[in-house]
Amino acid sequence: MEATFSSASALIPKFPLDSVFIYSNIGIYSHITTFKTKSIQPQAANELVSKGESILLDVRTDVEFAEQHVPGALHIQLDRLDSGCGKLDRDAHFSLLCLGGKRAERAAGILAEKGFNKLSVVEGGITSWKSSGLPVNQTERKVLPLMRQVQLVVGVLSLIGSLAAIFINPLFAVLPAFLGAGLTFAGSTGWCGLAVLLSKAPWNRCKKATGSCCAAYILS
């Protein structure tokens, strides 16, 4: 029995202690790091940026950045950060910003693996930044926030699945169960496959006004 267990354990992949690969509900691998992030209050981050002692890096989606962003903020969408951080100065200090803080924490983990060690996550994201009275540029046109789009899709599909399970076939209960598992995964890791898919939808796309990664965006 012991020999069998030893043989089986030898087949298990050996992952680094500082990371783990988790398989998501839509079949995409997500690399989750345990990098310990340092948080910074919006006012403190704004002061460092104003003094030129920190670079504000916004990792939200293109459409979120186009709708509202901090003047002068650098923008690289989270799912492009791994390949898009090559031109960033590894010796600079970065204050990472997203909507509420979760994506910024993931961004810190990605950058830490690339050799960046001067990283802070803006606590509360741009939501807290705005409530602190700090400057934010906003456009007139609005698109429903990505997380609300996720909530609507999950809610509608769960309702349809539940009603179908009651009135048509109990097997339809698999749909809300599947969606619940997806939400559990998203809540525990900060990575949502549905949000990634929706971010690529036509109404969530925008085009750059210029070629710069920190340039303004125009909603399509």
Sequence and secondary structure as in RCSB ss.txt:
>XXXX:A:sequence
MEATFSSASALIPKFPLDSVFIYSNIGIYSHITTFKTKSIQPQAANELVSKGESILLDVRTDVEFAEQHVPGALH
IQLDRLDSGCGKLDRDAHFSLLCLGGKRAERAAGILAEKGFNKLSVVEGGITSWKSSGLPVNQTERKVLPLMRQV
QLVVGVLSLIGSLAAIFINPLFAVLPAFLGAGLTFAGSTGWCGLAVLLSKAPWNRCKKATGSCCAAYILS
>XXXX:A:secstr
 HHHHHHHHTTS    TTEEEEE TTS EEEEE     EE HHHHHHHHHTTS EEEE S HHHHHHEE TT EE
  HHHHHHH TTS TTS EEEE SSSHHHHHHHHHHHHTT   EEEETTHHHHHHHTT   EE S     HHHHH
HHHHHHHHHHHHHHHHHT GGGGHHHHHHHHHHHHHHHHS  HHHHHHHTSGGG EEESSS TTS EEE 
